[in-house]
Amino acid sequence: MKNKPSIYISSTIFDFEDIRSALKHWLEEQGYEVLLSEANDFPVNRSKDSYQACLDAIGRCDYFVLFIGSRVGGLFDKDKQISITRKEYQRAYELAQQGNIKIISFVRKSVWNYRHCQKELEKYLKKEFCIRKEIDEKDIEAILNRPSDFATQAKQIISFIDEVARIEEMREAADGNKTDRPISNWIHAFSTFKEIVDCLKIEFAIDDNRKKKLTCLLEKEICENLTEILIWYEKEGHVLEACYDGDIIRKEIQGDSQDSSLLNAKDLCSRFFNCWLFNCTCNKMSTRYISQSIDSGVFLKYNNSNGKYEQTRLSDALWLLQREIQFLQKLIASSGMELFNEYYKLKISDDDQVEIANKKLGNLLSVSDRRYNIIYLSKAILRTINGNTDLLDRFTPKPFSPFEDVEENLKRERPDEDKVMNWALG
């Protein structure tokens, strides 16, 4: 089984060189394998000629992307005036009829318009002059196929476009002479590279595929992060969150951040040890794909009424999860030794109870709160991307500060996002 979908790009090379190389680069960034006959990574069977190598390569691809311009290119069959590009298309169409490849066809808009003008000119010449015997069919063909700076072989180019559009087959079906209409005969006229990209994004569902890939990697990263901070309780056969140390201690604290509390020394010693032990593993947590999910905007929603993208509960949750992990890792880097020292002092103490300044409990409480937020945000995100939003809808994160009086002061002094926007735009 192939690791990624493969695309064969067919065109004359000289007049499409820039588009071919740019498209190969862009499509490979999207996760596709792209075959260009002029590229060094093109698969070559050296026991066969170059034309046959190209035709063989088409058979191993999932998509055939065709570009038609104002040049015919090298001839595969000189007697029938079939170019190698046209032969590649014919090979791809055989495979498409078998359901083995999908064809996406492009024609330069200037060539498309030129074809239309040529057909109108042909109708005019036949109607006005051929009937009066002033010119014959050979004269009309010579006029239509006249060399110009725009197209040197107009007849072959127009005939090729008509074949791709399956004009004759469509006409036969319309006349009732054929029951089945042809497949893969849609042609995209283009002027810019952006028009090609916009079309291929839809054809390949590139934005959807990118979201699927990011979601897969995001799930993997969140699960790996959780393995670092959750505990597997073998006896009961289930996972322990073990993130409620802060809530338990908070119930026993007397006063606010400026006061002291009398607490059970053995119990507090255990809380400090658990917190310090947790510090040793949380630095392994990663935010790489959480950050990519935020930066990509794949979880935002588009508001048609104002033409802007807006945050969703999921994108907000990812933003908060990233911030919580980063804050926790900074907090641990700065307070890890302090937590261990508090644990060690309590460990060697003979006292049953200890009076401790509430401020000294700040880091312990904050680490516990960050752990709670990370665990339940991660759980809510995993559920949401698998179609269940119940936990995310009711989740309320622990506040930034572990003390209510400090948090209230922060809320009073810190403007929310709406106030910031009003200030910035006012």
FENVEN-V956101 format. One record per residue. RES is the residue in one small letter. OMEGA is omega in whole degrees, 0 to 359 (999 if undefined). NEAR is the number of other ideal C-beta (glycine too) atoms within 12 Angstrom. Layout:
BEGIN
RES;OMEGA;NEAR / RES;OMEGA;NEAR
END
This chain:
BEGIN
m;181;4 / k;180;12 / n;184;8 / k;178;20 / p;182;28 / s;185;31 / i;174;38 / y;178;44 / i;184;46 / s;177;45 / s;165;43 / t;189;35 / i;189;26 / f;185;19 / d;178;24 / f;186;34 / e;182;21 / d;180;18 / i;181;32 / r;182;35 / s;179;21 / a;181;22 / l;177;37 / k;181;31 / h;183;19 / w;182;26 / l;177;35 / e;175;22 / e;179;16 / q;175;26 / g;180;23 / y;169;30 / e;185;26 / v;180;37 / l;172;37 / l;185;33 / s;181;34 / e;183;22 / a;181;23 / n;181;11 / d;179;15 / f;182;27 / p;185;23 / v;170;20 / n;189;17 / r;175;11 / s;180;9 / k;179;14 / d;187;15 / s;179;20 / y;180;26 / q;177;21 / a;178;23 / c;181;39 / l;178;31 / d;182;25 / a;180;34 / i;183;40 / g;181;25 / r;184;26 / c;178;36 / d;181;29 / y;176;33 / f;181;40 / v;186;45 / l;174;45 / f;177;43 / i;179;43 / g;185;38 / s;179;33 / r;179;29 / v;180;33 / g;182;33 / g;182;24 / l;174;19 / f;179;25 / d;184;15 / k;181;13 / d;181;7 / k;181;13 / q;177;21 / i;179;24 / s;178;33 / i;178;32 / t;180;44 / r;178;37 / k;176;30 / e;178;44 / y;181;42 / q;176;27 / r;180;33 / a;181;39 / y;175;30 / e;180;21 / l;179;28 / a;179;29 / q;177;20 / q;181;14 / g;185;12 / n;180;20 / i;176;32 / k;183;29 / i;175;39 / i;188;36 / s;178;40 / f;173;39 / v;175;34 / r;183;33 / k;179;21 / s;178;22 / v;177;35 / w;179;28 / n;178;20 / y;177;27 / r;180;35 / h;180;20 / c;179;20 / q;179;30 / k;177;23 / e;178;15 / l;178;23 / e;178;26 / k;182;17 / y;181;18 / l;180;25 / k;183;23 / k;189;15 / e;189;15 / f;184;19 / c;180;20 / i;181;14 / r;177;11 / k;179;11 / e;175;13 / i;178;21 / d;183;16 / e;180;15 / k;178;12 / d;180;18 / i;179;25 / e;179;21 / a;179;15 / i;182;23 / l;184;32 / n;181;24 / r;178;18 / p;178;14 / s;177;16 / d;183;11 / f;183;21 / a;182;31 / t;182;20 / q;187;26 / a;184;31 / k;181;25 / q;181;30 / i;180;37 / i;178;32 / s;179;27 / f;179;40 / i;179;38 / d;179;27 / e;180;31 / v;178;41 / a;181;32 / r;185;28 / i;183;22 / e;181;19 / e;177;24 / m;179;21 / r;179;17 / e;179;16 / a;179;18 / a;180;15 / d;180;12 / g;180;9 / n;182;13 / k;185;15 / t;184;11 / d;174;12 / r;183;21 / p;177;25 / i;169;23 / s;182;31 / n;177;27 / w;180;22 / i;178;29 / h;174;29 / a;184;26 / f;174;30 / s;185;18 / t;177;18 / f;179;22 / k;179;15 / e;177;19 / i;181;35 / v;180;26 / d;179;19 / c;183;24 / l;176;34 / k;179;20 / i;182;17 / e;184;30 / f;183;30 / a;188;16 / i;179;25 / d;178;23 / d;180;16 / n;179;23 / r;179;26 / k;180;22 / k;180;17 / k;180;24 / l;180;29 / t;178;29 / c;181;20 / l;178;24 / l;177;39 / e;181;25 / k;182;20 / e;181;31 / i;179;40 / c;179;24 / e;176;23 / n;182;36 / l;178;34 / t;180;20 / e;187;27 / i;174;43 / l;180;28 / i;176;22 / w;180;15 / y;188;12 / e;185;9 / k;181;8 / e;178;9 / g;177;8 / h;183;11 / v;174;19 / l;177;18 / e;179;24 / a;182;26 / c;185;34 / y;179;21 / d;181;35 / g;180;33 / d;181;21 / i;180;23 / i;183;35 / r;179;31 / k;184;14 / e;181;23 / i;176;32 / q;176;19 / g;182;20 / d;186;23 / s;183;27 / q;185;16 / d;176;18 / s;181;19 / s;177;28 / l;188;19 / l;177;33 / n;187;21 / a;182;25 / k;180;19 / d;180;20 / l;177;36 / c;179;31 / s;180;23 / r;179;36 / f;180;39 / f;178;25 / n;181;31 / c;180;41 / w;180;30 / l;178;24 / f;179;40 / n;184;36 / c;183;17 / t;190;25 / c;178;36 / n;177;21 / k;181;20 / m;184;35 / s;175;26 / t;185;32 / r;184;20 / y;170;30 / i;179;39 / s;179;21 / q;178;24 / s;177;34 / i;184;28 / d;183;19 / s;182;22 / g;185;23 / v;180;29 / f;173;32 / l;175;23 / k;182;18 / y;178;16 / n;182;12 / n;185;9 / s;180;8 / n;177;9 / g;182;8 / k;172;12 / y;182;16 / e;178;18 / q;172;20 / t;178;25 / r;181;26 / l;180;37 / s;176;28 / d;181;26 / a;177;38 / l;179;40 / w;181;28 / l;179;32 / l;178;42 / q;181;34 / r;181;24 / e;180;38 / i;181;36 / q;180;23 / f;180;29 / l;182;42 / q;176;30 / k;180;20 / l;181;31 / i;179;33 / a;184;18 / s;188;17 / s;183;28 / g;181;28 / m;178;15 / e;178;26 / l;180;37 / f;179;25 / n;178;18 / e;177;33 / y;184;30 / y;179;16 / k;179;21 / l;182;31 / k;184;20 / i;181;13 / s;177;21 / d;184;12 / d;175;18 / d;179;15 / q;181;19 / v;175;28 / e;185;22 / i;178;31 / a;182;21 / n;179;30 / k;180;25 / k;177;30 / l;185;40 / g;182;33 / n;178;39 / l;180;44 / l;182;43 / s;177;39 / v;179;42 / s;179;37 / d;179;37 / r;180;42 / r;177;44 / y;181;34 / n;182;35 / i;182;41 / i;186;39 / y;171;32 / l;180;40 / s;179;42 / k;180;31 / a;180;31 / i;178;43 / l;178;30 / r;184;24 / t;182;30 / i;173;35 / n;169;20 / g;181;11 / n;185;16 / t;188;19 / d;183;14 / l;180;23 / l;181;31 / d;184;16 / r;183;13 / f;174;27 / t;183;16 / p;172;26 / k;183;32 / p;183;25 / f;180;26 / s;180;28 / p;182;34 / f;184;31 / e;183;20 / d;178;20 / v;180;23 / e;179;23 / e;177;16 / n;179;17 / l;180;18 / k;180;16 / r;186;11 / e;186;12 / r;178;16 / p;176;14 / d;185;13 / e;180;13 / d;179;11 / k;178;14 / v;180;12 / m;178;11 / n;179;11 / w;184;11 / a;185;10 / l;185;8 / g;999;8
END
